[in-house]
Every structure is written in structure tokens, then in C-alpha cells.
Amino acid sequence: MAQNTTPIALSTYKNPWLKLLLLTGLVFMGASVGHWAIRALNWPYAEVAQPITGHVHSYKKFLLITQATIASSAFIGAPMFYWRFIEHKQVRLLFQWRQGYAYPILLTLGLVFSCMLVNTLLIQWNLSVRLPAFLADFENWAQNKEAELKRLTELLTTFYNTTDFLSGIVVIAFIPAIGEELLFRGIVQSLFYQITKSTHLAIYIAALIFSAIHSQFYGLLPRFLLGVLFGYIYEWTKDLAFPTIAHFFNNSFTLFMLFLHQQGSIKQDVQTTQALPLPVITLFTVISLALASTLQRHSRRKFS
């Protein structure tokens, strides 16, 4: 496994735990700024929680703008501020490839696609988890949260036309891909590498935090494994463009398939929680491992 070679410039703050604390504070401040900006719009929905009945289009528009604003402020603005004024680094240090993107990007997209198919097994398993009796309160909370998020997701991903779909791509795919990869792979993963001195632990911890912040227990494992995948892609390529593209592809491909289903162009509903047949899972597990190995070897040759 290649070791992390992300450039580490001189910083005012040397302790990575202190940096994590500062980063966390900045992210919360960014979210607060986003909330303030939404309230400054004086939107009638900004003051009360509106049930998902009646005025659906207006409420959906409000939710999309709210999500885009808060996510941009918390996951893009705050990490950029941290990177520039705490780490004293240029953003370009996160991107080290200068040419020859086509082949590794194709490998990355193929790897993500095959892992998405394998992940259907984990999605089905995670949804079927039943906790012991002493965790009944947590299980009730998790189930209620899951139902709430399902209603919200159905609202945001019901596309009546192409404009609706493109708005979803920007808010649900583009902004999260940039912000979450900048925060979790570009910064958090690097900080945990400084703390643990272990590439693998840093990737797993960053992926766990990435999954946990979505507050979806019944999606924790598949999202964690996606985070691990993005983490290794970043570790192998040393370029944040690759996990960002991988993240965007994962989200946008799902939205595109959902849009086609809603338009009646395809019969397959990607929102189903049914896993693919085991032989298909096995085949794409092998394909995923082959593509991952090829991407890793290609990246090693570039940095050797």
C-alpha cells in the first residue's frame, strides 16, 4: 500500500487534535452561517417545519435551496477557510495529477459502478438489522429517523421535468461531492493519518465519520464502505479530483436512473432495497477487486 504523500506545509497549529477541534468548530460555524442566510431570505417556510403535504413544490424548492446553502457553507466554505488560514496551504496541493486523467478516471468510474452493485447486498442487510432489547430506544429513534429521511428523499427526488432533475443533480450530487470529499478525504483523513500514522485507520475513521454525520443507522454500513472506497481512491491517486468524481458519479448515476424510471423509460427502480442475485454480486466483487488493483498499480507507476 502506498503511503500518504500529501504535502504538509507549515501550520500555525501543530497538534492534529487541535486542528480537528478547530475544523469541527468551523464546520458548525459554516452551518450556522448557512442557516442565517436562509433566514435572511425571509422565506415563509424558514420559521416552521412544514409537513410534506400541500404547497409541495414551494416546500421542495425551499428544501433544495436550504440544503444547497447550508452544505456549501459548512462543507465547502468552512474547509476552504480551514485549509487557507489554519493549514496555510493552497488548494492546488490537493490535486497532483497534471496529465493523463482519462485512463485512471475510467478505472475509477468502473470501480465505483461495480461497487454500487455489490453494495446492494449491504443495503439490504443493513435495513434488516434488528437490535437487542436493551437498545430498543435507539432502535425506535433510528426507525423513525429512517422513515423521516425516506419521506424527505422521496420529495427531493421526485422529478417532474428535466429542470427538476438538474436541480437535484446540483444539490444532491455536485455540492456534496465537492464539499464532503474536501472535508472528509482532503482534510479529516489526512489529520487522522497524522494522529494514527496508519493509512488504513485514517481511511476507516474518516469513512465512519462521513457515514455517521448522515444520521442514518440503516444506511450506515453501505455509506461507510463507500467512504472507504473514496478514501482508498484518494490514497492511491493522491488527487482529490478522483474521489470527488467517484462521489459525484455515485450520486448522479442513482438520480439519473431514478429520473428515467419516473419518466417511464426504464422499469428498474433504483430505490428498491432488494439485493442483486448472489452470482451477480460475486462477479462484480471480483471486477471491483481487479479494477482497484489496476488503479493502485497505475498510480504507483506515476509516483514511482
HUVENLIN-V589564 format. One record per residue. N is the residue number from 1. RES is the residue in three letters. PSI is psi in whole degrees, 0 to 359 (999 if undefined). OMEGA is omega as a letter, one per 30 degrees, with the letter a starting at -180 (NA if undefined). Layout:
n: <N,N>
res: <RES,RES>
psi: <PSI,PSI>
omega: <OMEGA,OMEGA>
This chain:
n: <1,2,3,4,5,6,7,8,9,10,11,12,13,14,15,16,17,18,19,20,21,22,23,24,25,26,27,28,29,30,31,32,33,34,35,36,37,38,39,40,41,42,43,44,45,46,47,48,49,50,51,52,53,54,55,56,57,58,59,60,61,62,63,64,65,66,67,68,69,70,71,72,73,74,75,76,77,78,79,80,81,82,83,84,85,86,87,88,89,90,91,92,93,94,95,96,97,98,99,100,101,102,103,104,105,106,107,108,109,110,111,112,113,114,115,116,117,118,119,120,121,122,123,124,125,126,127,128,129,130,131,132,133,134,135,136,137,138,139,140,141,142,143,144,145,146,147,148,149,150,151,152,153,154,155,156,157,158,159,160,161,162,163,164,165,166,167,168,169,170,171,172,173,174,175,176,177,178,179,180,181,182,183,184,185,186,187,188,189,190,191,192,193,194,195,196,197,198,199,200,201,202,203,204,205,206,207,208,209,210,211,212,213,214,215,216,217,218,219,220,221,222,223,224,225,226,227,228,229,230,231,232,233,234,235,236,237,238,239,240,241,242,243,244,245,246,247,248,249,250,251,252,253,254,255,256,257,258,259,260,261,262,263,264,265,266,267,268,269,270,271,272,273,274,275,276,277,278,279,280,281,282,283,284,285,286,287,288,289,290,291,292,293,294,295,296,297,298,299,300,301,302,303,304>
res: <MET,ALA,GLN,ASN,THR,THR,PRO,ILE,ALA,LEU,SER,THR,TYR,LYS,ASN,PRO,TRP,LEU,LYS,LEU,LEU,LEU,LEU,THR,GLY,LEU,VAL,PHE,MET,GLY,ALA,SER,VAL,GLY,HIS,TRP,ALA,ILE,ARG,ALA,LEU,ASN,TRP,PRO,TYR,ALA,GLU,VAL,ALA,GLN,PRO,ILE,THR,GLY,HIS,VAL,HIS,SER,TYR,LYS,LYS,PHE,LEU,LEU,ILE,THR,GLN,ALA,THR,ILE,ALA,SER,SER,ALA,PHE,ILE,GLY,ALA,PRO,MET,PHE,TYR,TRP,ARG,PHE,ILE,GLU,HIS,LYS,GLN,VAL,ARG,LEU,LEU,PHE,GLN,TRP,ARG,GLN,GLY,TYR,ALA,TYR,PRO,ILE,LEU,LEU,THR,LEU,GLY,LEU,VAL,PHE,SER,CYS,MET,LEU,VAL,ASN,THR,LEU,LEU,ILE,GLN,TRP,ASN,LEU,SER,VAL,ARG,LEU,PRO,ALA,PHE,LEU,ALA,ASP,PHE,GLU,ASN,TRP,ALA,GLN,ASN,LYS,GLU,ALA,GLU,LEU,LYS,ARG,LEU,THR,GLU,LEU,LEU,THR,THR,PHE,TYR,ASN,THR,THR,ASP,PHE,LEU,SER,GLY,ILE,VAL,VAL,ILE,ALA,PHE,ILE,PRO,ALA,ILE,GLY,GLU,GLU,LEU,LEU,PHE,ARG,GLY,ILE,VAL,GLN,SER,LEU,PHE,TYR,GLN,ILE,THR,LYS,SER,THR,HIS,LEU,ALA,ILE,TYR,ILE,ALA,ALA,LEU,ILE,PHE,SER,ALA,ILE,HIS,SER,GLN,PHE,TYR,GLY,LEU,LEU,PRO,ARG,PHE,LEU,LEU,GLY,VAL,LEU,PHE,GLY,TYR,ILE,TYR,GLU,TRP,THR,LYS,ASP,LEU,ALA,PHE,PRO,THR,ILE,ALA,HIS,PHE,PHE,ASN,ASN,SER,PHE,THR,LEU,PHE,MET,LEU,PHE,LEU,HIS,GLN,GLN,GLY,SER,ILE,LYS,GLN,ASP,VAL,GLN,THR,THR,GLN,ALA,LEU,PRO,LEU,PRO,VAL,ILE,THR,LEU,PHE,THR,VAL,ILE,SER,LEU,ALA,LEU,ALA,SER,THR,LEU,GLN,ARG,HIS,SER,ARG,ARG,LYS,PHE,SER>
psi: <129,142,155,123,22,128,135,105,168,136,151,327,124,328,118,331,320,321,319,320,315,318,316,316,319,322,317,322,320,318,322,319,319,316,319,319,320,317,327,338,344,37,134,335,351,343,336,155,116,126,155,60,135,143,38,316,318,319,320,317,318,316,318,315,319,312,317,318,311,318,319,318,316,319,348,306,311,311,324,319,314,312,321,319,344,311,339,46,159,146,330,341,342,353,108,349,142,343,169,39,329,307,309,331,319,318,317,314,319,320,315,316,313,323,327,321,318,324,343,329,318,326,313,317,315,323,337,359,133,129,158,163,322,349,23,319,316,320,319,316,315,319,318,320,320,316,320,314,327,316,318,317,318,322,311,336,20,109,114,338,180,325,317,315,314,324,319,321,316,312,322,338,307,306,313,323,315,307,313,326,322,315,305,319,312,324,301,314,319,322,319,336,319,326,313,339,22,120,315,313,318,317,315,319,314,320,322,316,317,317,319,326,346,355,44,90,321,11,12,311,310,324,325,314,327,318,320,316,311,324,317,324,318,319,318,316,339,26,121,343,325,309,331,315,319,315,315,319,316,312,314,325,318,315,320,316,323,318,315,321,317,331,356,13,332,156,334,125,112,349,355,146,12,128,154,160,148,320,323,317,315,314,312,341,316,316,318,315,321,316,320,316,319,317,318,315,319,317,322,318,325,324,4,999>
omega: <l,l,a,a,l,a,l,a,l,a,l,a,a,a,a,l,l,l,l,l,l,l,l,l,l,l,l,l,l,l,l,l,l,l,l,l,l,l,l,l,l,l,a,a,a,a,a,l,a,l,a,l,a,l,a,a,l,a,l,l,l,l,a,l,l,a,a,a,a,l,l,a,a,a,l,a,a,l,l,l,l,a,a,a,l,l,a,l,l,a,a,l,l,a,a,l,l,l,l,a,a,a,l,l,l,l,a,a,l,l,l,a,a,l,l,l,l,a,l,l,a,l,l,a,a,l,a,a,l,a,l,a,a,l,a,a,l,a,l,l,a,a,l,l,l,l,l,a,l,l,a,l,l,l,a,a,l,a,a,a,a,l,l,a,a,l,l,l,a,a,a,a,a,a,l,a,a,a,a,l,l,a,a,l,a,a,a,l,l,l,l,l,l,a,a,a,l,l,a,l,l,l,a,a,l,l,l,l,l,l,a,a,l,l,a,a,a,l,a,a,l,l,l,a,l,l,l,l,l,a,l,l,l,l,a,a,a,a,a,l,a,l,l,l,l,a,a,l,l,a,a,l,l,l,a,l,l,l,l,l,a,l,l,a,l,l,a,l,a,l,l,a,a,l,l,l,a,l,l,l,a,a,a,l,l,l,l,a,l,l,l,l,l,l,l,a,l,a,l,a,a,a,l,NA>
